Amino acid sequence: MKKRIAFLVACAVAMTVVSGSVCADKIKPIEGKRIDLGTFGGVAYYTAKPDGYHLVVTLMPSGAETPVRFIATLAPGQSVTLSTPRKLGEPAVEVHFQHLGDDLFIDAAALE
């Protein structure tokens, strides 16, 4: 029982360190999540494949007609961050994806 509690605490600490906050949502395969990166808005989803989770993010710049697609394969323990810069001195708008165990987490700060 102590090992299980220690494992759960370690997972919580890892999520906090990796995502920069405790606000992360777990998403299921093929379940689309709307994201907002300031001047870009769109949808993120993933499919589970033998070589990892295939993450697909489709973003549409404000006022544009052609979307941008980002594709990455994340093995367990890997993460990726999409970022949109802002004015000098302002922090970037970011969305973080993290493949932990059998789950994929997305930073809730960028969810619409």
C-alpha positions in Angstrom: 0.0 0.0 0.0 2.9 2.4 0.8 4.5 1.7 -2.6 1.2 2.5 -4.3 0.8 5.8 -2.4 4.4 6.7 -3.2 3.9 5.9 -6.9 0.7 8.1 -7.0 2.5 11.0 -5.3 5.5 10.6 -7.7 3.0 10.7 -10.7 1.4 13.9 -9.3 4.8 15.6 -8.9 5.8 14.5 -12.4 2.7 16.0 -13.9 3.2 19.3 -12.0 6.8 19.5 -13.1 6.1 18.6 -16.7 3.1 20.7 -17.3 4.0 23.7 -15.2 0.7 23.5 -13.5 -1.7 20.9 -12.0 -4.4 21.9 -14.6 -4.2 19.1 -17.2 -7.0 17.1 -18.8 -6.7 13.5 -19.8 -8.0 12.9 -23.4 -9.1 9.7 -24.9 -8.1 8.4 -28.4 -9.9 10.1 -31.2 -11.6 12.5 -28.7 -11.1 16.0 -30.2 -10.2 18.8 -27.8 -10.6 22.4 -28.8 -7.5 24.5 -28.1 -6.8 28.2 -28.1 -3.4 29.6 -28.8 -4.4 33.3 -29.1 -4.3 34.1 -32.8 -4.6 30.3 -33.6 -7.6 28.1 -32.6 -8.2 24.5 -33.5 -8.6 20.9 -32.5 -6.2 18.3 -31.1 -6.7 14.5 -31.0 -4.6 11.4 -31.0 -4.7 7.7 -32.1 -2.9 4.9 -30.3 -0.4 3.0 -32.5 2.2 0.4 -31.7 5.0 3.0 -32.0 3.3 5.6 -29.7 0.5 8.1 -29.7 0.0 9.9 -33.0 -1.0 13.4 -32.0 -2.6 15.6 -34.6 -3.3 19.3 -34.0 -5.1 21.3 -36.7 -4.9 25.1 -36.2 -6.5 28.0 -38.1 -4.9 31.4 -37.9 -7.5 34.2 -37.3 -8.7 35.5 -40.6 -6.9 32.8 -42.7 -8.5 30.3 -45.0 -5.8 27.6 -44.8 -5.3 25.6 -41.6 -2.0 24.5 -40.3 -1.5 20.8 -39.2 1.1 19.6 -36.6 1.7 15.9 -36.3 3.9 14.2 -33.7 4.4 10.6 -32.4 4.8 10.5 -28.6 6.3 7.5 -26.9 5.5 7.0 -23.1 7.2 9.8 -21.1 7.5 12.1 -24.1 5.9 15.6 -24.4 5.6 18.4 -26.9 4.7 22.0 -26.6 3.0 24.3 -29.2 3.6 28.0 -28.6 2.4 31.3 -30.0 4.6 34.4 -29.1 3.0 37.6 -27.9 4.3 41.2 -27.4 7.7 41.8 -26.0 7.7 41.1 -22.2 4.5 39.0 -22.4 4.6 35.2 -21.9 3.8 33.1 -24.9 0.5 31.3 -25.2 1.3 27.6 -24.9 -0.4 24.2 -25.0 1.5 21.1 -23.6 0.8 17.5 -24.5 2.3 14.7 -22.3 2.2 10.9 -22.9 2.3 9.3 -19.4 1.7 5.6 -19.1 -1.5 4.8 -21.0 -2.8 8.4 -21.0 -2.3 11.6 -22.9 -2.6 14.8 -21.0 -3.2 18.3 -22.4 -2.6 21.5 -20.5 -6.0 22.9 -19.6 -4.9 26.5 -19.8 -5.1 26.4 -23.6 -8.4 24.7 -23.8 -11.3 26.7 -25.2 
